[in-house]
């Protein structure tokens, strides 16, 4: 069955006209996934003019969909002037080639679409490298099916072994490029690791924003910066899937001397390509290493429980499934009536847009990340310089006073570190 695109969508003549296609093989509800695909297409600058979903017992190995649906799509594309068909599942190189030949238009799959969006959005050197690596990882097993021209004999003296095909030349080129990218990413990861060690040594806790793409993570970061009088450090916000790719870090100061580092990372989406998860693993390590996760959920979205399921699945994949977490139900300004959410951990309903309950969230964060800290006052003798250094390295020093017997220090330390200095404590 074909359905026409959203009449409410703003269209420009520059948009590529696309048809969405999906296959349902079981009892899975395809509506959320296909709606998400439409959002991804829009984020890539496409105009969705139709949608086709087919129920099959098993996938067609040659064309993914059945012959009848192929013909239906071909006629629709020809009559409506479609430029491309976007499939909701990952296609093999052979399936892509067969479909393009049968439909007479460009054919891409969900993974290629997401990679294209990431390529458009990546701004930092690391982000661009990660996207390129994911693209090459996707292409490698599909080289043979993409284009017949890849199998022609290539010319050129001294460029290859005797009889080597263009396909083999391309494969070797991709492998060399992938190795080069991985080496550069390792260097970037090493630099980040050094930065993280320095951050850990400072004793400042790290809170990471995670959640479905476009749930309002960046908006929440900006609202928290506003509450901390640091709106000059705002991050980019746009109502679009994957508007933010590159990791952003900001310091948020709470009451007294308490402060934490807030990290905003790439949003998640269902069926997030494994090539992307692998490529972005170094960046996503920031999530796994955080002291607390804020899982941001768009409470105004009807299928918010589906988004929670997707986010939790990705968190498990990157080794952050068991982290201390607060559920943050955002966009409450768009919710009519009572809202309770579905969660087994602490939660708070907020609006990053209006600031509703954001101060409550900051208070909850403070309780979580500073609960295991204790304020102490110690008198450290001058010949115990290593103890004073330890306090500065591990704690948050609030005041110092030089006395005749030594240095009087008031600081906040983790309870685990307190035992090292408690004998110098003043009752």
Protein Blocks (a to p, Z undefined) as FASTA:
>chain_A
ZZdddfkbccdfkbccdddddddfblbdfklmmmmmmmmmmmnopacfbdcddddfbdcf
klopafklmmmmmmmmmmnopabdcdfbdcdfklmmmmmmmnopacddfklmmmmmmmmm
pmbfklmmmmmmmmmmmmmmmmmmmpmklmpccedehiacehiafklmmmmmmmmmmmmm
mmmmmmmmmmmmmmmmmmmmnopacdddeddehilmmmmmmmmmmmnopakmcccdddde
hkbfbdcddddddehjbccdddddddddehiafklmmmmmmmmmmmmmpmbdcddddfkb
mklmmmmmmmmmmmmmnopmmgccddddehklmpgcjdebjafbdcddddfknopoklmm
mmmmmmmmmmmgccddddddfklmmlmmmmmmmmccfbdcddfkbccddddddfklmmmm
mmmpcZZ
